[in-house]
Amino acid sequence: MRTKIYQINTERDAKRVKFMGMDNLPKFQDSEHVDPSIYDEVFNADISETELESIYAKFNTEGHPLHRGHSLSVSDVVVNDNGAFFCDSIGFKEIEFDETQAQKPSNLMRV
């Protein structure tokens, strides 16, 4: 399944919400919504994992050779055929995430 992972770029994270759970977003920014403009696409490929917990296990422990970010953590966003999901303190929450607002590095390999 085509899977993309987005992680907050600390240079654009003026509100310092990287690694913050969904419950903390309103305390640090003007909204509870995830701001795609502070995210970078760090992975984009087909993988065999389809369940969010399996994706978390893969990218938190073993990784993937094309993954350019840190291990999958709180505040990261996973996008696949089932939607966009915020990695929260416990589990995932489905969110609205406009991928066109996120940064896509020109040297990111896509397979």
N, C-alpha and C positions, 0 to 999 in steps of 0.2 A: 504494500500500500504506500502511495506517495505520502511522505511525511516531511513536514518542515518544522524546524525549531527556531524560535526567536528568543534572543536574550537582550536584556537592557544594556545599552552602551553607557558606561559611567560618565562619559564626556557630555552626553545629552541628558543625563539624569539629574536635572537641577533640583528636583524635590527629594532626591535620595530615597527612591522607593525600591531600588534593587534589593532582592532577597526579602521583601516585605510581603506578608500575606494579604489576601483580599480585604480582610477586616481592617487593616491599617491604612489602606489607601486614602480614605476620606480624611484621616488625621494629618496626612502629609501633603495632600494635593487638594484642589478645589472640587474633586469629583471622586466617586467610587469606581469610575470606569478606567479601564486599562488604556493608556495612551500609546498607540502603535508607533508614533513618531520617535520615541526614545529607544526603540528596539532595532536590533540588527538581525538579519537572517543568518544563522550560523550552520544550518544543515538543510539540505533539500535533496532527498533521494527516496527510492523505493526500498522499503524494508519489509521483512516478513512479519514483524510484530504489528498487531492491529489493536490490541487492548491498551489503554492508557497506562495501566500499571506495568505491563510488559515493556512498553516503551520507556517508562521511567527506570525500570530495572536495568535495561540495556544501556541507556545513556547516563545513568548514575554510577554504574559499576564498571562495565566492560568497554563502553564507548563504541565508536565507529571510526574507521580511518578517515572519513570525509568530514567528520564533525569538527568544527573550528572553535567551539566555545568551551566553557567550563562544564563540569558534570551537571546534568539536569537538576535544577534547584527551584526553590520557591521564587516566584515572579516570572519564570520562563513561560513561554507560550508554545504549545504544540498544535499544529494545524494539520489535519488530514481529511479524508473523505467524509468523516463524521462531523466536522466542524472545527472550531477554534476553542482551545481549552487552556485555562490558566492553571499552572502548577501551584497549588495552594499549600498552606502549612500541613493540611491533611487532605489528600486526594486532589482532584481536579474539579474546576468549575467551568462550565461552558460560558463563553463570552462572545461579544461582538468584537471582531478584530479586523480592521481594514488593512490588509497586507500592503496595499499601495502606498501607505504612509510610512511603512517601515523601510529601513535602509537595506539594500541588497548589494553587498560588496561585489564589485565587478570581477574579482578573482575567486569568487565562491564557486567551487565545482558542483555541478548538478549532474546526476546520473539517473 
